[in-house]
Amino acid sequence: MLQLNPDSEEEKSKNQKEANKLLRSYEYKRAGLELITFSTDEMVREYNDFMTLVFSEPSLDDLIKGFSRLLLYMRKDLYEKQTQLRSRDMIVFMVKDLNEYWPEGGELIEVPIQEKIQTKQTV
């Protein structure tokens, strides 16, 4: 389980390495190929935006925002176009301290020890 504000720099580095390792894995790339082959144009654009973010070496909180947005677009593409869920709802089970930094109904607030890069607003 990831933690947005790890207890140490070592834990922060470990979190970032784990997330980047997963997103650069063969399995993830294979899933991405299937996604762009069978998804809608909107979903392909969202996936491309996310992968551009991944390879720009983002901070962990920006990566989490981008990933949660991607999951929400996948849900809309595959199941429910009119879902009432927000991108935050897609990752609550994955991030230990999410409620502290991304309150329900709000936006992700700056995580104190993370560096920031510009990304799109979350849905």
N, C-alpha and C positions, 0 to 999 in steps of 0.2 A: 504494500500500500504506500503510495506517495504521500509526502508531507510538504505543504507549500512553504512553511517556515521551519526548516530542519533545525535541530538543536545545535548543530556544529557545521563548520565549513566542510568537514569531511562527509557528513551526511548529505549536505547540499550537492556536493560533487558526485556522490554515489547516486542520488536521485536523478541528476541530469544525465549521467552515463547510462543508467538503466533505461530511461525514457528514449534516449537517442539510439541505443542499441536495438531496442524493440522496433523503432520506426525505420531503421535502416536494414532490418533483417530480410532474408529471402522470402519468408512467409508473408511479411507485410507487403513487400513489393509484388508478390504473386497476387495477393488479395487486391492490391491496387490495380493491377492489370485487368483482373476480372471486373472490378468496379467500373473502370473507364470503358470497358467493352459493353456492359449491359445496363449502365445507368443512364439517367436523363442528362441532358446538356448542363442543367444547373448543378447536378451532383458532380459531374466531371470538373466543372469550373471550381467548385468548392474544394474538391480533392487536390486540384492543381495548386490552389492558393495555400492549402495546408502543407503540401510537400515543399513549396517554396519557403514557407516559414520554417519547416524542419531543417532544411539545409542552410538556413541563415544563422544557425546556432543560437536559437532564441533562449531567453531566460525560461525557467521552469514554469512560471505563472503564465507567460505568453503561450508556451507550448500547451498547457492545460486548457487555456481559453480556446485555442485553435482546435485542439482535439475534441473538446466538448461540442464545439460548433459543427465539426465534421460528423460526429455521431448523430447530432440532431438532424442534419441534412440527410443522412443515411436513413434515419427513421422516417422522415417525410417522404423520401424517394421510394422506400419499400412498402411502407404501411399506411401511414396516416398523414395526409397532406395538411390537414387542419388541426394538428396536435396543439394542445394547450401547454405542452412542456416547453421549457426553456433549455438552453444549452447547459446551464448549471445542473439541471435535473439529471442529465445524462451521465454525470461522473460522481455523484454524491458517494456512491459505494466505493470509489477508487481512491479518494483523497481524505486522509485522516483528519486534517484540520481545515477542511473546506469551509465549514460554517463560520469560522473565525475570520476568514479573508474574503469570502464570497457569500454574503448573507442571502437567504431566500428572498426573492423578489428584488434583489439589488444587483449591482455590478461588482465584478472582482475588483477589490481595492488593492492598492500597491502593497506588495509583500516587501517588508523592510530590507531584507538582505539581498534581494534579487536585482540584477541589472535589467533595464527596460529596453525594448525595441518597439517601434510602432507596428501595430497590427490593426486589422479591421475590428469594429465594435462587434460584440457578441449579440446573438439574436435574443 
